[in-house]
Amino acid sequence: MERLTYRYLIVDSGYSKSTLERKFKSYLQNAPAFQIKSHDNAHLVVDGTYFKGNLCMVLYYDYDIKYCQFYRFTTKESYTEIKEDIQNILSLGIQIKSITCDGHPSIIKSINDACPDIIIQRCLVHIQREANIWLRRKPVIQCRMYLKGIVNKLHLVKNNNDRIYWINLFIKWYDQNKSYINEQNINLETGRKWFKHKDLRRTAIMIKRAIPNMFHYIENPQIPNNTNSIESFLDT
């Protein structure tokens, strides 16, 4: 998973990188002592923000009450630590209904192991961002641009009919381009093989794996479909 937090925040906030670094430094030097607030059926947003010096802050933000229930300073989004954090949050009286996250493997695995019955909602903004970064790389080909168009319609998915339409668009695109997506090069001397269209395949696989957890917010509007609330929290 690429660590592109600063790039995202610069675009979304309009601040320069140096301004963001000053804000984060000030926050870290005066970090408040948070108190857990008991809450039934909480919809959490979990994400890691990376800073200079190999420092990562993982936030557990309660979307319903607009409150950061828990945070950890660490070096990376670690499975062991995130699992422990979720277990601690549960033991302190917060009943978690859903967790919205960017799909980082460590976060997904820790949720599944710590509380397998909790709904996982993938961040749609993150999916759009990652796809647009990977798909804008050359060569520019028709099927790549068509997939980019599908991905950029994600924010229009508001109800079940929209969901079915969007998924069908993607499945149709995937079936039509499956052979191309999986084309391989081969080194005739060594026999080593590798996928020819890595960025396109990477994007398609990301979306295929994410689809089961992309649209829970339609059935339950209380579930946030992105992690932007954490970025807003850090900006205050």
Helices and strands as residue ranges (DSSP letters): H 5-13, H 17-29, E 39-51, E 55-62, E 67-74, H 79-91, E 94-101, H 105-114, E 119-122, H 124-135, H 142-151, G 154-156, H 160-181, E 184-186, E 193-195, H 198-210, G 211-213, H 216-219, H 228-235
